[in-house]
Amino acid sequence: MNLDSFQFSPGTYLAPAVDWLNANLHPLFALITSVVEAVLSGIEATLLSLPSYMLIAVVMPLAFFLVTIRAAILAGLALGFCLLMGLWDASMQTIALVTVAVAISVLVAFPLGILASRIKAVEAAIRPVLDIMQTVPPWVYLIPAVMIFSLGRVPAIIATIVYGIPPMLRLTTLAFNQVPKDMLELGQAIGASPRSILFKIEIPAAKPTLLVGLNQCILLSLAMVVLAGLVGAGGLGAEVTRGLTRMEMGLGLRAGLAIVAVALLLDRLSRGALQRDRTRATG
């Protein structure tokens, strides 16, 4: 008996589905591409509209007033490093891509996490899906995205969003499950509306865990930057890819360190801003 005849190939069933999507939903995909490109281009144009030194001079005082003096110094060092490495434009492109990807990931994961914390059937249903999403190698997400949206920034950001949703969704569900029941009962006892309980009791109590989820989402999105360079997304990922294909160790190392600088910048600013907000709220 030939066992080869019993082999199962998912591509045999998925390829016709992708062809059907491209044939019947092309206007929708074109609209998504236009919107994503417009948003990314707008953010990039805003970041690149000012000279590099001027943008650093704007970011540092903002980080000082919104976070701490340490965050301001770190912001100056991270952005200055990207400038000195000659990767300013690529760094701004990466910051724009990660910003959009994280924002969309949070907008999708946050309400789903709240829903899962309230309805256990929903949590049980999405748990195996999240397990699969976090087990599948991240570059696999690029395959269907490229087949639907072709090469460029759009499939890269779609794959980044899909990769960033699971940690934020899991930790959002965990955060709301950990809110003390006596606090919820107290809110209900004083006649607070569900909206007031959510915004004034649950979210403040869940903020530390939500902060962890946001940081994980940011770091995992940045982890996709290098892979995104393989499909023409530009930014620092393209520089790493260029260094790899040309065997230029210097270029690849500079781009890799710039990615680390951007990761530290986004992580510390988001963490510091939310922790400072929490301190003010409890102080």
N, C-alpha and C positions, 0 to 999 in steps of 0.2 A: 504494500500500500504506500502510495506516494504522499508523504505528509505535507509536501509543498502546496498541494491543492487545498489544504485546510488553513493556510495562512490568512490572517485577517489584516487588511490594509485600510486604515481609516481614511486615507486620501482618496480611495475609490468612491467613498460616499460624500466626502467633504468637498471635493473639487467641483462636482455638479452643483452643489449648494452655493459655492462661491460664484460660479458662473451665472447662476440664476440671480443672485444678488446684484452682480455687476450689470446684468442685462435689464433688470426691472427696477432697481433702486439707484440707478446712476445719478439722477437729479438730486436725490437726498445726499449722496456721498459728495457730489460736487458742491452742494450748499455747505456741508460740514467742512470741507476743505477750504472754501472761501472764508468762512467765519474764523476758523482756526488760524489761517494765514493772516487775516486782517488783525486779529488780536495780537498774535506774535509780532507782526511787523510794527504795530503801534507801540508795544512795550519796548521793542528794540530801538525804535526811532526815538522814544523818550529817553532811554538810557544813553544813547549815542549822540543826542542832540547837544549835550554839554561837553566841553573838553574834559578829558579824563581827570586832570587836576582839580577842575572846578566841581566835578561830581563827587570826588573824594572829599573835597572841602564842604560839600553839602551833607553827605552821608554821615560824616563823623559827628558834627553837632547834633544831628537828629538822633543818632545812636546814643549820644550822651544824655540828651533830655528824655528820650523815651525809654532807655535802658539804664546803662551805667557808664562810668568813665572807662572801665575795662572793655566794655563792648565797643566803645568808640575807638579805642586804641586798636583793638582787634580788627575792626572794620577798615581802619586806615592801613594797617599792615597787610591785610588780605587783598584789598584792592590795589595797594601799591605794588605788591608782589606780582599780581596779574599784569600790571602796567610794565614793570621792569622786565618781565619775561617776554614782552612783545606780543602778548595774547589778549590785549584789552577788548578788541571787538569780539573775538571768540568767547571771551568770558561773559560779556554782556548778552550774547546770544544764548549761552547756556543758562544764565540767570533768568532770562525771559522764558525759555522753554520749561525750566523747572518750576517757575512761579505759576505758569498757566496749568501745568500738569498737576501740581500739588493743590491748587485752588479747586480744580474740577474733581480731583480725587476726594477731597474733603467734602465738597458739596454732595457727592454721591454717597460716600461712606457714612457721614454723620447722621443723616436722617434714617438710613437703613440700620445703623447701629442702635439708635433710639428705639426703632420699631422692634428690632430683635430682642432688646432688653425688656420690652413690654409684652411681647407675644412669644412664648417659648417655642411654639411650632415653627415660627419664622427662623428663630435662632438654630433650631435643629435642622431645618431645611438648608440654610446657607452654610452651615459648618463644613459639610463635606466639599462644597463648592470652593470655599476658602482654602481648605486643605489642598485641593488639587491646584488652585491658582498659585499657592506658595511653594508647591513641590515642583511644578513644571519649570524647566530652565527659562530664564527671562528672555533669551533670544528667540525662543519659540513663538512668543507673542508677536514678533516682528513679521513672521511668515504670513499669517492671514491679513495683517494690517497692510503689508506691502501689496498683497494680491488684490485688495479692495481699493486702496488709496494710492497705489503706485509708490515710487520712491519720493523721498523728500521729508519735510518736517512733520507732516500730518501723521503718517504711520508711526513715526518715532514718538510723537506725543500721545497717540492713542495707546501704544504699547506701554508707555511710561505710566499712563493713567491706570491701566489694568493692573500693572505691577504694583502700583502704590496704594490701591484701594484696600486689599486684604488687611495689612497691619492697622490701618486707621479704623476699619470697620470692626475688627476684633477688639481693639482697645477701647473703642467707643462703647461697645456692648458691655465689656468688662467694667468700664468706668461707671456706667449707669446701674449696673447690677450691684456695685459696691456702695452705692449711696445708702447711708443708714436709714432703715425703715422708720425709726422714730422721728427723723426729720421730716419724712413725707407725711407721717401721721399728724405731726404738729401743724404742718401747712394745711392739711385738710381740716383739722380741728378748728383753725382760726378762720376757715371759710375762704382760703385762697383759691383762685381759679387754677385749672390745670396749666394754663400758660404761665401764670405767676410762679407756680411751683417749679415748672421747668426752668425758667430763666433766673429765678432768685434763690432756688434751693438746689436743684439737681445739677445744673451746669457748674455753679461755683464749687460744689462738693466734688464733682467729677473732674474738675480742671487739671489736677496733677497728672492723672492717667491720660486724659485727653492730650495733654502736652507731650507725653511720651509717644502717643500715637502720631501726633503731628511731626515730631522729630524723626520717627521711623519712616514716615511717608517721604519726608524731604531727603533723607539719606538714601533710601531705596530708589527714589527718582533720580538722584545723582548717579547711582550705580548703573542706571540705564543709559547715561550720557555717552559712554564709550561705545556701547552697542548701537545707539542711535546714529553714531557717526558712520556705521556700516551702510546705512540706507540713505545717506545724503542729508542728514539733519543739520549738518554744520556744527558750529560751536567747538568746544574743547574736544568733544568726542571725535570730530573730524581730524583734529590735529593729532590725537593719539593714533587714529587709524593711519594717517599719513606717515607718521613716524614708524609704525609697524611695517607698512608695505614697502617703505623705502629703506628700512633697516637703519633709521636715524635715531640712535639712542637718545641724543640730546633733545630732539624735538619731542619725542614721546615722554621723556622724563619731565621736561618743562610743562607739558600739557597735563600730565598726571598730577604734578604738584599744584598746578593752578586749579584743578578740580578739587583737590584737598582744601585749598584756600577758600574756594567758593562754598564748599560744604561747611567748613568752620564758620564762615560768615553767616550763612543762612540759618544754621543750627543755633548759634549763640544769640543772634538777634531775635529769632522767634522765641527761644527759650527765655531769654532775658526779659523781653517785652511782656510775655504772659505771666512770668513769675512776679514781675514788678507790679503788674495789674492786680494779681492775686494778693500781694502784700498790701497794696493800697486798700483793697476791698475788705481785708481782715484787720487792718490797722486802725 
